């Protein structure tokens, strides 16, 4: 099974040794208003996002009004919706007549324009303009659709919420059958914003993905409050992060409540960049900013008494003390020094060097 360990989204490389790529999912937060949608693109850019993402669905192509009504009551986060599921989807469709203006706005703002298409028409209409596709968790079992998107030969962000490993394996295979440019994203699809959700985020799935698909690009599609899950995911190897984005979390609408505002988004970016810097490359060494500390905190062998030239060094003649000047004998070298004669007289407290002793 072959897949890329580096992809490009327009001018940005996505790879394990590159900064995390952040997707601001505007989703339904445009509230049916083109001007709001365009303003949110600019805000996402100003907040540090790499991509502004929308969701292109049509109510009749994504939900069955009858089937939802037959369930008897609205479930999960939809239980708080004041209208039917079908009506809410109708009200928050991303009007496809906006596409030209949204794409132009993103280009002017110098931010990538991405979407999650939920039907074939959306894929066809937007194919010439998208640098990558997002496949939502809800479509992880729609293999024909996954393959159709994969055949566009553009990077695919595949979310894996509310699925098991068999679902993931099937969907991954469907993408890789046509396209090596895959980012596999862990996701927990609970949109309530409850703090209880942290126990279900299961970031260690990223470790499982890394073991099953060594070198595959990983990501996180997140709906939890704060920055803990994002920072944890980056530490575990995720290099794509998607979070919902709005200008005001208190607005009415299906997505605002669990979205991030520009202040929180900017803070997330800043904390993430600090974490990325702190992660380093995994090579253990004395770092450049530790060179002086290594001298003042490490110990070397110092003389415990005045010793004349020609005397034979005994164990009791030295003690391990700070500092450890460059070239001084380290405590672990003690056994190699015992029994050798001093070439020159040395005073108590002076650091001992190999050049002070006979070879």
NORZI-V58332 format. One record per backbone hydrogen bond with DSSP energy under -0.5 kcal/mol. NH is the residue of the N-H (numbers start at 1). CO is the residue of the C=O. E is the energy in kcal/mol with one decimal. If there is no record, write none. Layout:
nh->NH co->CO e->E
nh->NH co->CO e->E
This chain:
nh->4 co->180 e->-2.9
nh->7 co->14 e->-2.0
nh->9 co->12 e->-2.9
nh->10 co->8 e->-0.7
nh->12 co->9 e->-2.3
nh->13 co->11 e->-0.5
nh->14 co->7 e->-3.2
nh->15 co->13 e->-0.6
nh->16 co->5 e->-0.5
nh->18 co->15 e->-1.9
nh->21 co->239 e->-2.7
nh->22 co->20 e->-0.6
nh->23 co->241 e->-3.2
nh->24 co->22 e->-0.6
nh->24 co->51 e->-3.1
nh->25 co->23 e->-0.9
nh->25 co->243 e->-3.0
nh->26 co->24 e->-1.1
nh->26 co->53 e->-2.4
nh->27 co->53 e->-1.2
nh->29 co->26 e->-3.0
nh->31 co->28 e->-2.0
nh->33 co->30 e->-1.7
nh->34 co->32 e->-0.5
nh->37 co->33 e->-2.2
nh->38 co->34 e->-2.5
nh->39 co->35 e->-2.3
nh->40 co->36 e->-2.5
nh->41 co->37 e->-1.4
nh->42 co->38 e->-1.7
nh->43 co->39 e->-2.3
nh->44 co->40 e->-2.5
nh->45 co->41 e->-2.0
nh->46 co->42 e->-2.5
nh->47 co->43 e->-1.8
nh->48 co->45 e->-1.5
nh->49 co->44 e->-2.5
nh->50 co->22 e->-2.2
nh->51 co->22 e->-1.7
nh->52 co->112 e->-3.0
nh->53 co->24 e->-3.1
nh->53 co->51 e->-0.5
nh->54 co->114 e->-2.0
nh->56 co->116 e->-1.8
nh->57 co->55 e->-1.0
nh->61 co->58 e->-1.9
nh->62 co->58 e->-0.9
nh->62 co->59 e->-1.1
nh->63 co->59 e->-2.4
nh->65 co->63 e->-0.6
nh->68 co->64 e->-2.3
nh->69 co->65 e->-2.1
nh->70 co->66 e->-2.2
nh->71 co->67 e->-0.9
nh->71 co->68 e->-0.6
nh->72 co->68 e->-0.6
nh->72 co->69 e->-0.8
nh->78 co->75 e->-1.5
nh->79 co->76 e->-1.6
nh->80 co->77 e->-1.3
nh->81 co->78 e->-1.5
nh->88 co->84 e->-2.4
nh->89 co->85 e->-2.3
nh->90 co->86 e->-2.2
nh->91 co->87 e->-2.6
nh->92 co->88 e->-1.5
nh->93 co->90 e->-1.0
nh->95 co->93 e->-1.0
nh->98 co->95 e->-2.1
nh->99 co->96 e->-0.8
nh->101 co->98 e->-0.6
nh->102 co->98 e->-2.7
nh->103 co->99 e->-2.8
nh->104 co->100 e->-2.1
nh->105 co->101 e->-2.5
nh->106 co->102 e->-2.4
nh->107 co->103 e->-2.1
nh->108 co->104 e->-2.4
nh->109 co->105 e->-2.5
nh->110 co->106 e->-0.7
nh->110 co->107 e->-0.6
nh->111 co->106 e->-2.4
nh->112 co->50 e->-2.2
nh->114 co->52 e->-2.2
nh->114 co->112 e->-0.6
nh->115 co->132 e->-0.5
nh->116 co->54 e->-1.9
nh->117 co->115 e->-0.7
nh->117 co->134 e->-0.5
nh->118 co->56 e->-2.3
nh->123 co->119 e->-1.6
nh->124 co->120 e->-2.5
nh->125 co->121 e->-2.7
nh->126 co->122 e->-1.9
nh->127 co->123 e->-1.4
nh->129 co->126 e->-2.1
nh->130 co->126 e->-1.3
nh->131 co->113 e->-0.7
nh->133 co->155 e->-2.6
nh->134 co->115 e->-1.7
nh->135 co->157 e->-3.3
nh->136 co->134 e->-0.6
nh->139 co->136 e->-1.8
nh->140 co->137 e->-1.9
nh->142 co->139 e->-1.5
nh->143 co->141 e->-1.5
nh->146 co->142 e->-2.0
nh->147 co->143 e->-2.8
nh->148 co->144 e->-2.0
nh->149 co->145 e->-2.2
nh->150 co->146 e->-2.6
nh->151 co->147 e->-1.9
nh->152 co->149 e->-1.9
nh->153 co->150 e->-1.9
nh->155 co->131 e->-0.7
nh->156 co->181 e->-2.6
nh->157 co->133 e->-3.1
nh->158 co->156 e->-0.7
nh->158 co->183 e->-2.8
nh->159 co->135 e->-2.3
nh->159 co->157 e->-0.7
nh->160 co->185 e->-1.6
nh->163 co->160 e->-0.6
nh->168 co->164 e->-2.1
nh->169 co->165 e->-2.9
nh->170 co->166 e->-2.2
nh->171 co->167 e->-2.3
nh->172 co->168 e->-3.1
nh->173 co->169 e->-2.3
nh->174 co->170 e->-1.6
nh->175 co->171 e->-2.0
nh->176 co->172 e->-2.8
nh->177 co->173 e->-1.4
nh->178 co->175 e->-1.9
nh->179 co->175 e->-2.1
nh->182 co->180 e->-1.5
nh->183 co->156 e->-2.8
nh->184 co->217 e->-2.4
nh->185 co->158 e->-3.1
nh->185 co->183 e->-0.6
nh->186 co->184 e->-0.5
nh->186 co->219 e->-2.4
nh->188 co->221 e->-0.7
nh->189 co->187 e->-0.5
nh->190 co->188 e->-1.6
nh->197 co->194 e->-1.5
nh->198 co->195 e->-1.4
nh->199 co->196 e->-1.2
nh->200 co->197 e->-2.3
nh->201 co->197 e->-0.6
nh->201 co->198 e->-1.0
nh->205 co->202 e->-1.9
nh->206 co->203 e->-2.2
nh->207 co->204 e->-0.6
nh->208 co->204 e->-1.7
nh->209 co->205 e->-2.9
nh->210 co->206 e->-2.2
nh->211 co->207 e->-1.9
nh->212 co->208 e->-2.4
nh->213 co->209 e->-3.3
nh->216 co->213 e->-2.3
nh->217 co->4 e->-0.7
nh->217 co->182 e->-0.7
nh->218 co->237 e->-0.5
nh->219 co->184 e->-2.0
nh->220 co->240 e->-2.5
nh->221 co->186 e->-2.6
nh->222 co->220 e->-0.6
nh->222 co->242 e->-2.8
nh->231 co->227 e->-2.7
nh->232 co->228 e->-2.5
nh->233 co->229 e->-2.4
nh->234 co->230 e->-2.4
nh->235 co->231 e->-2.1
nh->236 co->232 e->-1.4
nh->237 co->234 e->-1.6
nh->238 co->233 e->-2.7
nh->239 co->218 e->-2.9
nh->240 co->218 e->-0.6
nh->241 co->21 e->-2.7
nh->242 co->220 e->-2.8
nh->243 co->23 e->-2.1
nh->244 co->222 e->-0.5
nh->245 co->25 e->-2.2
nh->246 co->260 e->-2.4
nh->251 co->248 e->-1.5
nh->257 co->253 e->-0.5
nh->258 co->255 e->-0.7
nh->259 co->256 e->-1.6
nh->260 co->244 e->-2.4
nh->265 co->261 e->-2.7
nh->266 co->262 e->-2.5
nh->267 co->263 e->-2.0
nh->268 co->264 e->-2.3
nh->269 co->265 e->-2.2
nh->270 co->266 e->-2.5
nh->271 co->267 e->-2.8
nh->272 co->268 e->-2.3
nh->273 co->269 e->-2.6
nh->274 co->270 e->-1.9
nh->275 co->271 e->-2.3
nh->276 co->272 e->-2.8
nh->277 co->273 e->-2.1
nh->278 co->274 e->-2.1
nh->279 co->275 e->-1.9
nh->280 co->276 e->-1.0
nh->284 co->282 e->-0.6
nh->287 co->285 e->-0.8
nh->290 co->287 e->-2.2
nh->291 co->288 e->-0.9
nh->294 co->290 e->-3.0
nh->295 co->291 e->-0.9
nh->296 co->292 e->-2.2
nh->297 co->293 e->-2.5
nh->298 co->294 e->-1.1
nh->300 co->321 e->-2.7
nh->301 co->329 e->-2.9
nh->302 co->300 e->-0.6
nh->302 co->319 e->-3.1
nh->303 co->350 e->-2.2
nh->304 co->317 e->-3.5
nh->305 co->317 e->-0.6
nh->307 co->346 e->-2.9
nh->310 co->342 e->-3.0
nh->311 co->308 e->-1.7
nh->313 co->340 e->-2.9
nh->317 co->314 e->-1.6
nh->318 co->315 e->-1.3
nh->319 co->302 e->-2.4
nh->321 co->300 e->-2.3
nh->321 co->319 e->-0.7
nh->323 co->295 e->-0.7
nh->324 co->295 e->-3.1
nh->328 co->325 e->-2.3
nh->329 co->352 e->-3.1
nh->333 co->330 e->-2.3
nh->334 co->331 e->-1.7
nh->336 co->333 e->-0.9
nh->337 co->333 e->-0.8
nh->337 co->334 e->-1.7
nh->338 co->334 e->-1.6
nh->339 co->313 e->-2.8
nh->340 co->337 e->-1.7
nh->342 co->311 e->-2.4
nh->343 co->356 e->-3.1
nh->344 co->356 e->-0.6
nh->346 co->307 e->-2.5
nh->349 co->303 e->-3.1
nh->350 co->347 e->-1.8
nh->352 co->301 e->-2.7
nh->354 co->327 e->-0.7
nh->356 co->353 e->-1.9
nh->357 co->354 e->-1.5
nh->358 co->341 e->-2.2
